[in-house]
Amino acid sequence: MSECLSLESLGLASTQSRILLEDRGAIVKNDRSGKGIGDVAEKILGNKGYGHIIRAFLTGDDKRVISYSQARKFCREYGVNEDFLLDGTGTPFGLDLPKRSNELGLITPKGNILFTTVEAFAGSAVDTGSFATEESAWFSLPGLQGGGLVAFQINGNSMEPVIMDNDIVVCREVERLDQMKDNEIYAVKNNGSMWVKHVQRIYHGGRISHLKLISANHLEHDPFIEEVNVHTRLYKVVRKISDF
């Protein structure tokens, strides 16, 4: 396989990655505070003057090439799924969680919900290989079909009485921050930490810059603010399992 990577082979994947990174505020057009195209070029190619190559890479609109190693470096730097960018498979960000087994949405024999621990989930990389441990398993539940589902056990009382200590929550991956709804319950993963909270968006400069995380048990746990960055992931809580 050639070390050179044709932009024609990236196409829609690179464009979608750029749009999602801009939505997350990781790349900002005409920015001069460290997030502009020139800054991306310096991180990936070692020279701000190669911004035109990065711009072409992120729009897929001409035949310039970058190397596979540079493309992989871009993925590591900005948290993009390598399989998605290089092969067009999987999801752009977050876990490459299971998809439908076929066009009818039938559940595969091993199940379509990944069960793991909070610690493994919070510290996971972008591929399912991160969950090849004895603490991970797959299962299914009636009424929950499709992909992008992960489950884990809650530790603590911050969401009582809505979600109790030792309850299991099942969450579905949210691809874009603008798809979330304020005040609903999400698992928020950011910089190696993870919380299950009511979430509100905070805007700055026309984009979602921070998230306000609010506990149901507000008498014991104060709300706090988390900055949105390239590592921020959201998963909507879609099911609670008690006395499991």
N, C-alpha and C positions, 0 to 999 in steps of 0.2 A: 504494500500500500504506500502510495506516495506521501511524503511528509507535507506536501502542499495541499491546502484545503480550498477547493473552489467555492466561492460565494454562491455559485449557482446550486451547489448541493445543500446549502443552508436555507436559502430562500425564506419561506414564511417563518421558520423557527427563529431565525435571528431577529426578524422584524418583531415578532411577538415578544421575544425576550427584551428587546429594547423598550417596547411600549410598557411592559410590566415593570421594568426597572425604573423607568421614568415615573410611573404611577407610585412606586415605592419611595421615590426621591433619591434613589441611588445614583441616577444619572440625570443631570439637569442641563437643558440646552442653554448655551451661552453663559454658563456659570463660571465664576472666577474664584470660588471659595473651596475648590478641591473636588468638585463633582462634574466638571465639564468634560467634553469629548477629549480635549487635550490631556486632561488628568487621567482619563481611561487609557489613552495612548501611552502615557508615561508608565503606568502600572503594567501594561501588557507588553508593550514594545520597547519600553525604556527611553522614549523620546516624545515629548509633547508635539513635536513637529509632524508626527505621523497621525495626527488627528483625522486627516482625510481618509486614511486607510481604515481606521476604526469606524468612521462614519459610514463608509461603504460596507464594512462588515456588519454593522448594526441595521442597515437598511436593505442589504442584499440587492443593490440596484446596479452593480457593475461587476467586472470580471477580475478585480484585484484578488489576491490570495493572501491568506495568512497560514501559518503552519498549524498542524494538529496540536503541538505542544503549546502554542500561543492560545489556541482556542480553549484548550483544557485549563490553561492558566486563567483565562477570562471566567470560565465556569467556577473555578475555585474562589477567585477574588470576589465574585458577585453572587455566589450561591445558586448558580444556574445548574440544572440537571444536565450532565454531559450527554446522556442518551437522547434527551430532547433536542439539544442544540445540534449535535453531530449527526444523529440518525432520525430525528423527528418522532421519536417514541417516548411515551411517558408524559409526565407533566413538567412544566417549566421550572417550578419551584417546589420546595417541600419534599415530602416522601413520595416516591413513585409507588403509590398504593395500588392495590389490585383494581383492575377494570372489569367490566362485564365479561362473562365467559363466552357469550355469543350475542347475536343481535337481539335475542329475545330477553336478555337480562337474566338468564338463569344463573344460579349460584354454583360455583365450582365445588367439587367434593370437599375440598379443604376449607371452604368458607370464604367469605369476601370481607371479613372484618379482622384486622390485625389486632391482637391483644398483646400488650407489652407493659412495661413498667414506666412510671413517670420519669425515672432517671434515664432510662434508655431512650425514651421519646424526646426528652428535653435535649439530650446531647447527640441526637442522631444526625447523620449526614443525609445527603439527598437520595441515597439509593436503598433498596430493600436489603442489601447485604449487611447494612448496619444492624439489622434485626435478626441475624442468623445466630441466635442465642437460645439457651434452654429456657429463658424467661419469656420467649415469644411464642405465640400460637395463632392459629386462625380459627374462626368460628362464624356462624351465621345466625341471624334472628329473623323471625317472620316479619314481613313488612319493610325490611331494610335490605334493598337490593342495590346493585351498582357498585362502583368503586369509590376510592378515596375515603374509606372508613377505617378508623383506628379507635381502640378502646383501652382504657387504663383505670386503675383504682384510685379513688380520691383519698388523700391523706390530710386530715385536719378538718376544722369546723368553720372555715371562713365563709362557706356558702350555705351553712345551715340557716333556716330549716329547708331550703329548696333542694340542696344536695347534701347528704349526710356523710360523715366520716365513714370510709370503707365502701361507699357506693361505687359502682362502676359506671362510667359515662362512655357513650359511643359518640364519636365526633366525625363530621365530614369535612374534608379539606375545602377551604375557601380560596379560590385561585387569585382573586383580585380584592383589594381592600374596599373598593367602592361597591362590592357586592354584599358587604355586611350591613346589618341593621342595628342602629343604636339601641342600647339597653337590653339586647338579647345576650344569652350566655354563650361564651366562646372559650376554647382553650387557646391561650396566647403563648406562643413560643418565641423567645427572643434572647439572643446572646447566651445560649446555654441554659436558660431558665424557662420555666413553664408555669402558667397560672390558669385556673378556671374561674372566670369572673363575668359579671355584667360588663359590657364594653361600650364606651362612647368614643366617637371620632372627634379629633381636634384638628382643625384646619389652619394652615399658615401658607400664605402665598398661593392659594388656590388648590393646594394638595393636602392630603392627610399627613400631618407631620408627627402627631402623637396620638396615643390611645389612653383614655382614662379607664382604669380598671377598678371596679366597684364590687365589694363583697356584699353578699346577702346579709351576713352577720355583721352589720355596720357598727354595732355597739362595741365589738372587740377588734374590728379590723378597719382601719381608715382606707379610703380610696387613695390611689397613687397614679402617677403618670409615667408612661413608658414611651420613649422616642421610637418612632418607626424608622427602621433602616433595612438594609438588604437582607438581614437575617430574620426579620419579622415574619412569622407565619401565623395564620388564623385557622381554627377548626371549629365549626359550629357544632354545639352539643345538640344531638338529635334524639338521644335516648338515654334514660337513666335506669340502671338495674340495681335494685335494693335487695338485701338479704340473699345475696348470691353465694 
